[in-house]
Amino acid sequence: MFTGLIEDVGALVRIAVTGKAAKLSVRTQLPVSEIALGDSIAVNGACLTVEAHEGNVIHFHALQETLSRTNLGQATAGTALNLERALRVGDRLGGHLVSGHVDATAPVIQVGQEGDDLVLSVGLPDDLRELVIMKGSIAVNGVSLTVARLERDRFGVCIIPHTWTHTNLSRLRRGDLVNLEVDMIGRYVLRRLEVQAEGSSSKVSLEQLEKAGFL
C-alpha cells in the first residue's frame, strides 16, 4: 500500500527483456541500506518487488502483465521514474490510499499553465469513466492528485510547484503515456452496486451512485 507521495525520481539504468518479462534496474537516491530484498516499491505507480540492489541501483522483476498494462513497457535507459516505498503502519497518510495496481495508461493531452496553476490534462479511458469524479483522488504515474476538471474523454489536475519539481510530471509532453490508478474506494462502491444489480439488464451508472449517496 502506498500514499502517492513520491520520495525520489530515479533513473532507469537498463531494462533487460527475458521472454515476456523483464528485469528493471533503477538508480535512486533512496537509502538503499534501508531497503530489503522482497520490499515493495511503487515505480511510476506500479508496485514492484525488490529482487536485488547494489550501490545505489535497485533491481526489479516486471511481469508481462505489468509491462503491457503500464508505461514501464515503453521505458528506455535514462527514463525518469517516480519511486515510493510502501506505507508503514503508523506513517502519516498525506496523499490517498494507492494499491500500486495500475488500471490503465492514457495519453497526456495538454501540459500548461493557467494563471498561477500548473495544469495537466489527461485522456480518460472509457472503462474508468464511472470511477473518476470531481474532487476525487487519482494517481498519475504514482502521484496522488485531485481531479479538478472532468469531461467525458479527459480529466484535468492542478499541480503545486513542489509536486511539479519533485516528480517526473514536469518531464511530460503531449502524447506521453501516464499510468492511472483510480481511487480504490470508488472501485469497491461500484462493485457492490454491480453485485446488488445482478440479474438486472441495467448497468450501474453515475446517476445510481448519486442516488445511493456515494457521490
N, C-alpha and C positions, 0 to 999 in steps of 0.2 A: 504494500500500500504506500502511496506517495501523496504529496500535497500540491504538486505543481509549482513549487518554488525552486527554481534552478540554482544549483550550487556551483556549477562550473560549466564553461563552454570548452569541451575537449576537441581534439582534432583527430580525425580518422587517419591512422598511420598506414594501414593496409586492410584490404578485405580479400580473404583467400577463399574462393568457392570450392567446396568439396561435395561433389554430386549436386544435390538440390539444396544443400545447406551452405553455410559459410562461417568462417572464423573472422571476427572483427577485432582489430587491435586499435585501442584508442588512447592517445596521450592526454593526460589530465593533470590538473593541479590539486586534485583531491588528495587528502592524506592517505596514500596507498597503504601505509603501515597499519591503518585502522580498518582496512578492507580485507575481509577473509574470503577464502575460496567458498563459493556457494552463495555469497551475498547477492542480493538483488539490487540492480541499479537501473533506473529508467534512462534509456538512451533515446533522445528525441521523443520521449513519452512512451517508448516500448520497453517493457520490463524484460531485462536480460540477466542471465546468471553469470557471475564471475567464474571463469574457468582457471585463470592463472593471472599473475601480474609480475612484472619485472621492472625495477626502476619506477618510472612514472607512467608506464604503459600497462593498461588493463586489457585482458583478452576475454572475449565473449564468444559463445556459440549461438548462431542465429538459425532457426529452423526455416524451412521453405515457407511456412505459413507467415512467419514474421517478415521475411523478405518480400513476399508478394502482397502483403496487406499494408506494409508501411513504406516510408520513403527510404529506409535503410537499404533496400534492394537496388536503389539508384545511386547510393553514396559512392564517392571515389576518394582516393587519398587526398587529404587536406580538407575534406568536408568538415565544417564546424557542427558539433553535436551537443545538444543540451544534455547535461548529466544531473541526476538527483539520486542520492542514496535513499533506501527505503525508510519510511517513517518508523521511529521507535516509540514504544508506549511511553507516554509522558511528554513527548515533544509537543510544542505548540503547533496547532493546525492553522497556519496563516493563509493557505490557499483554499482548496477544497479537496475532498477525497478523490484520489485518482488511482485507478487499479493498475495502470500500465498495460492495459489490453486495448490496443488501438482499434477503433471502429472502422475507420476508412481514411483514405487520403483524399485531398481536394486541392485544386489549384488556387494560388493567390490571384485575386482579380485586380486588386489595387493596393499599392502602398503609398501613403501620402500623409500630408499634414493639413489639418483644418483648424485654423486658429492656433491655439497652443497645444492641441491634441495631435498625437501620432495615431493614425488610423490605418487599420489593416482590414481589408475586405477579402473574404474567402468564400469559395463556392460551397454550396450546401447540398450534399448528395440526397437524392430523393428518400432513401431509406432512413435518413436521420432527421427528416423534417419534423416529425412528431415528437422528437426528443430534444429539440433546441427551442428555447423560449427566451423572450426578452428578459434581461436582467438575470438570466440563468448562468450557470458556470459551464465552461467548456475548456478542454485542454488542447492547445495548439502547439505541436512539437513538444508536448510535455509541460507547457507553460499554463498555469491557471489564469484564465481570463474571464471577463464578464461580457455577455452578449449585449452590445449597445445598439445595434441596428439589426433588423431581421426582415428579409424579403423571402419570396418563395424559393429562389435558387441561390441565395447567398446570405451571409451574415457579416456583421462588422464588429470589431472590438477596438476600443481606445486603449492605448498603451502608455503607461507613465515612463518618463525618461530612464529611471533606474532599470526597469524591465527591458527597455529597448537596448540599453548598452550592456546589460549583463546576461543576455541570451542571444541565440542566433537569429532572432526575429529581425534584427537590424540588417541582416545579410540577405533577407528575402527580396526577390524580384518578381514581377508579374509573370505568372506561368509556373513558378516553382510549386512543387507539391509539398504540402504540410500534413503531418499526422493529426488526426482528430480523435478525441475521446469525449463522448458526451457525459453529462452528469449521471452517475450510476443510480442516484435516487429516482430520477425520471424514468430510467430504464425499468426499474422494479415496479414502479407505479403503473407504467404502461403494460407490463407483463401481467400484473394482477388483473387489470381491467380486461385484457385479452382472454385470460382464463375464465373470468366471470361471464364473458360474452360468448364462450364456446357453445356451438350449437346454433348460433345466430349467423346469418349471412352477412351482417354488417361488420365493418372493421372499426376498431376503436379510433376515434378522431379527436382532434384538439377540442372540439366543442364538447365532447363527452368528458374529457378531462376537466374542462372548465366547470361543467355542471356538477362533477364529483367533488369540486372544491380543491383540486390539485394545482390549478393554475390561477 
